Amino acid sequence: MARQAGVSLKTVSRVVNQEPHVRASLQRRVQAAISALGYRRNEAAARLARGATMLTLGLVMENISNEFYSRLAAAVEAAAADHEALVVFGSYEESADKERMLIESMYTRGVDSLIVVPSAADHSWLAEHAGLTTVFVDRVPAGLDAADVVLLDDVWGGRIATEHLLARGHRRIALISDDDGISSVRDRATGYRTALTAAGLPADEELVVRELYDPARVSGEVTRLLDLPCPPTAFFATNNRAAIGILQALRERPERPAYVGFDDFALAEVFNPGVTVVRYDTARLARAAVDLLLNPSPAARRIKVPVELVPRGSGELPPPS
């Protein structure tokens, strides 16, 4: 790079490390060489040169404003602290391109141990980064044959939620879901369909709604379903945002359908009736991911965290007589 810019190695170092008192003309020449050569600063080496060696883990997730992710972030941070490690966070906000940018940026800066809640996109490109250790949480990454993954027992969660509604006499149960490209979403829907099949009921596709990402859209779809000539009498929501959308829709409705949500959330017990949910231990999920990350193995490992149904009232409402 020094030869490309026509300057000394010391000058290159001063520009890269943003030291003061470097002439503007020299800065421009070095920056032009950096662009031409595609140079990326090695932040890990820089930290070692400064004597900073504390372990840093990365957590890449969909959207930290969602309660599931904020709880996961806090739990990962607590689990990492037990190993005297720091955690840096990044949210990709449903953009696979941003997800890749975050992972590669962290890796470039020396964060080579990552916990990732993967998007639905193909992740085979991770094979390009041989020095990167990754554990996936909540979802199986597409495009990777072997990966360490910590999952919830999503199939069982979808099944017990639906069976709970069936046991109350409901036969028209709607499924409110989001991206089928995500393994956890597919598995919860599989549990829903398995429960219906075991009860001798077909899955009515008119009652299955997909690709819903925010409560406002869920609310609109719930309203549409309740206006059908033969509406559902119960709902299973595959995530906390969908459960909140159901609550929003029912504020303006005379009907009292039953509903069960997957994921607990703040104030779920405060509503009348309280929201029946499929719940799990987020701290256990985080500890398992951190343990896998800090104890790498050549063989891919998969851990399944159990779930439980918590009845609070909304899932116990009977169908209309």
C-alpha positions in Angstrom: 0.0 0.0 0.0 2.9 2.4 0.8 4.3 1.8 -2.7 0.9 2.3 -4.3 0.5 5.7 -2.4 4.1 6.7 -2.9 4.6 7.3 0.9 6.4 5.6 3.8 5.0 2.7 5.9 4.9 5.1 8.8 2.7 7.5 6.9 0.3 4.7 6.0 0.1 3.6 9.6 -0.6 7.2 10.8 -3.4 7.6 8.3 -5.0 4.2 9.0 -4.9 4.9 12.7 -6.3 8.4 12.3 -3.3 10.0 13.9 -3.2 13.9 13.8 -0.8 16.1 11.8 -0.8 14.2 8.5 -0.9 16.5 5.5 -4.2 16.4 3.7 -2.5 15.6 0.4 -0.8 12.5 1.9 -4.1 11.4 3.5 -5.8 11.6 0.1 -3.0 9.5 -1.5 -3.2 6.8 1.2 -7.1 6.8 1.0 -6.9 6.4 -2.7 -4.5 3.4 -2.3 -6.8 1.9 0.3 -9.8 2.1 -2.1 -7.8 0.7 -5.0 -6.5 -2.3 -3.0 -9.7 -3.0 -1.1 -7.8 -2.8 2.2 -9.7 -3.5 5.5 -8.2 -2.6 8.8 -7.7 -5.6 11.2 -9.3 -4.4 14.4 -8.3 -7.5 16.3 -4.6 -6.9 15.5 -5.1 -3.3 16.5 -6.6 -4.3 19.8 -3.8 -6.8 20.5 -1.2 -4.1 19.8 -2.9 -1.9 22.4 -2.9 -4.8 24.9 -6.7 -5.2 24.9 -7.4 -8.9 24.9 -10.9 -9.3 26.6 -13.1 -11.7 24.8 -15.9 -10.1 22.8 -18.9 -12.0 21.4 -21.2 -10.8 18.7 -25.0 -11.1 18.7 -26.8 -10.5 15.3 -30.6 -10.6 15.4 -33.6 -9.4 13.5 -34.9 -6.4 15.5 -34.0 -5.6 19.1 -37.2 -3.5 19.5 -39.1 -6.8 19.5 -39.4 -8.1 23.1 -38.2 -11.6 22.2 -34.9 -10.1 20.9 -34.4 -7.6 23.8 -34.9 -10.5 26.3 -32.5 -12.7 24.3 -29.9 -9.9 24.2 -30.1 -9.4 28.0 -29.8 -13.1 28.5 -26.8 -13.5 26.2 -25.1 -10.6 27.9 -25.6 -12.2 31.3 -24.4 -15.6 30.1 -21.3 -14.0 28.5 -20.5 -12.1 31.7 -20.2 -15.4 33.5 -17.2 -16.0 31.2 -15.9 -12.4 31.5 -16.8 -11.7 28.0 -18.4 -8.6 26.4 -21.2 -8.7 23.8 -21.8 -6.4 20.9 -25.2 -6.3 19.2 -26.6 -5.6 15.8 -30.1 -5.7 14.3 -30.6 -6.4 10.6 -34.3 -5.4 10.6 -35.5 -8.2 8.2 -32.8 -7.3 5.6 -30.6 -10.2 4.6 -28.1 -7.8 3.1 -27.8 -5.9 6.3 -27.4 -9.2 8.2 -24.4 -10.1 6.1 -23.0 -6.6 6.4 -23.2 -6.9 10.2 -21.6 -10.3 10.4 -18.8 -9.3 8.1 -18.2 -6.0 9.8 -18.0 -7.7 13.2 -15.6 -10.3 11.8 -13.4 -7.6 10.2 -13.2 -5.9 13.6 -12.0 -9.0 15.3 -15.3 -10.3 16.6 -15.0 -13.9 15.4 -17.4 -15.6 17.8 -21.0 -14.9 16.8 -24.5 -15.9 18.0 -26.9 -15.3 15.1 -30.7 -15.4 14.8 -30.6 -16.0 11.0 -32.8 -14.5 8.4 -34.6 -16.8 5.9 -31.9 -16.1 3.3 -29.1 -18.6 2.2 -26.1 -18.6 4.5 -23.7 -20.7 2.5 -21.5 -17.6 2.1 -20.4 -18.0 5.7 -18.1 -20.8 4.5 -15.9 -18.1 3.1 -14.9 -17.1 6.6 -13.0 -20.0 7.9 -12.0 -18.2 11.1 -15.5 -17.4 12.2 -17.2 -19.4 14.9 -21.0 -19.2 14.7 -23.9 -20.6 16.8 -27.4 -20.1 15.4 -30.3 -19.5 17.7 -34.1 -20.0 17.3 -33.8 -20.9 13.6 -31.9 -23.3 11.4 -29.8 -21.4 8.8 -30.6 -22.1 5.2 -27.7 -23.3 3.0 -25.5 -24.7 5.7 -25.4 -28.5 6.0 -23.6 -28.5 9.4 -24.0 -25.8 12.0 -24.4 -25.5 15.8 -28.0 -24.5 16.5 -30.0 -23.9 19.7 -33.7 -24.2 19.0 -37.0 -24.1 20.8 -39.2 -27.2 20.6 -41.4 -25.4 18.1 -43.3 -28.4 16.7 -44.3 -29.4 20.2 -45.2 -25.8 21.0 -47.5 -25.4 18.0 -49.1 -28.8 18.8 -49.8 -28.1 22.5 -51.2 -24.7 21.7 -53.6 -26.1 19.1 -54.5 -29.2 21.3 -55.4 -26.8 24.1 -57.9 -25.0 21.9 -59.3 -28.3 20.5 -59.8 -29.5 24.1 -62.1 -26.5 24.7 -64.3 -27.5 21.8 -62.9 -25.3 19.1 -62.9 -26.8 15.6 -62.3 -23.7 13.4 -58.8 -22.5 14.6 -57.0 -19.9 12.6 -53.2 -19.8 12.2 -51.6 -16.3 12.3 -48.0 -16.7 11.0 -45.2 -14.9 9.3 -42.3 -16.0 7.0 -42.6 -19.7 6.0 -38.9 -19.5 5.0 -37.9 -19.4 8.7 -37.6 -22.9 10.2 -39.2 -21.9 13.6 -42.3 -20.6 11.8 -42.6 -23.7 9.7 -42.2 -26.0 12.7 -44.9 -24.2 14.7 -47.2 -24.5 11.8 -46.4 -28.2 11.5 -47.4 -28.6 15.2 -50.7 -26.8 14.5 -51.4 -29.1 11.5 -50.3 -32.2 13.4 -52.8 -31.5 16.2 -55.6 -30.9 13.8 -54.8 -34.2 11.9 -54.8 -36.1 15.2 -58.2 -34.7 16.0 -59.5 -35.8 12.6 -59.8 -32.3 11.3 -58.4 -31.0 8.0 -56.4 -27.7 8.0 -58.7 -25.1 6.4 -56.3 -23.0 4.3 -58.9 -20.2 4.4 -58.0 -19.8 8.1 -54.2 -19.8 7.6 -52.6 -16.4 7.2 -48.9 -16.0 6.4 -46.3 -13.2 5.9 -47.5 -11.0 8.7 -44.7 -9.0 10.4 -46.4 -6.3 12.5 -49.4 -6.1 14.8 -51.3 -3.6 12.6 -51.4 -6.0 9.7 -52.3 -8.9 12.0 -55.2 -6.8 13.4 -56.5 -6.3 9.8 -56.4 -10.0 9.0 -58.0 -11.0 12.2 -60.9 -8.6 11.4 -61.2 -10.1 7.9 -61.3 -13.6 9.3 -64.0 -12.7 11.9 -66.1 -11.3 9.1 -66.1 -14.5 7.1 -69.5 -16.3 6.8 -68.1 -19.1 8.9 -65.4 -17.4 11.0 -62.8 -19.0 13.3 -63.7 -19.4 16.9 -60.1 -19.5 18.0 -56.6 -18.3 16.9 -53.1 -19.6 17.3 -50.4 -16.8 16.9 -46.9 -18.0 16.1 -45.1 -15.1 17.7 -45.7 -12.2 20.2 -46.3 -9.6 17.5 -49.2 -11.7 16.1 -50.7 -12.1 19.6 -50.6 -8.3 20.1 -52.3 -7.8 16.8 -55.1 -10.2 17.8 -55.6 -8.1 21.0 -55.7 -4.9 18.9 -58.4 -6.4 16.6 -60.6 -7.7 19.5 -60.8 -4.3 21.1 -63.4 -3.3 18.5 -65.2 -6.6 18.2 -68.2 -8.1 20.0 -66.9 -11.6 19.6 -64.9 -13.4 22.2 -62.7 -15.9 20.3 -60.1 -17.9 22.2 -56.4 -17.4 21.3 -53.0 -18.7 22.3 -49.7 -17.0 21.5 -46.2 -18.3 21.1 -43.7 -16.2 23.1 -44.6 -14.5 26.4 -44.6 -10.8 26.5 -44.9 -7.9 29.0 -48.4 -7.3 30.4 -49.7 -10.6 29.0 -51.1 -11.3 32.5 -52.6 -7.8 32.8 -55.2 -8.1 30.0 -58.7 -9.5 30.8 -58.6 -12.3 30.1 -54.9 -12.8 30.4 -53.1 -14.1 27.3 -52.5 -17.9 27.3 -49.0 -18.4 25.8 -46.4 -21.0 24.9 -43.4 -20.0 27.1 -39.8 -21.0 27.4 -36.7 -20.1 29.4 -34.8 -17.4 27.4 -31.9 -17.6 29.9 -31.5 -21.3 29.1 -31.6 -20.6 25.4 -28.8 -18.0 25.8 -26.6 -20.1 28.1 -26.8 -23.0 25.7 -25.7 -20.7 22.8 -22.8 -19.2 24.7 -21.6 -22.6 25.9 -21.6 -23.9 22.4 -19.8 -20.8 21.2 -17.0 -21.0 23.8 -16.6 -24.8 23.5 -16.3 -25.4 19.7 -16.5 -28.9 18.3 -15.7 -30.3 14.8 -19.1 -32.0 14.8 -22.3 -30.0 14.4 -24.5 -29.9 17.5 -28.1 -29.2 18.0 -29.8 -28.4 21.3 -33.6 -28.2 21.8 -35.0 -26.1 24.6 -38.3 -27.2 26.0 -41.5 -25.1 25.9 -44.6 -25.1 28.1 -48.2 -23.9 27.8 -49.2 -21.2 30.4 -53.0 -20.9 30.7 -54.2 -17.4 31.6 -57.7 -17.2 30.3 -57.6 -16.3 26.6 -57.0 -19.9 25.5 -59.7 -21.2 27.8 -62.6 -19.3 26.3 -65.2 -21.8 24.9 -66.6 -21.5 21.3 -70.0 -19.7 21.0 -72.9 -22.0 21.8 
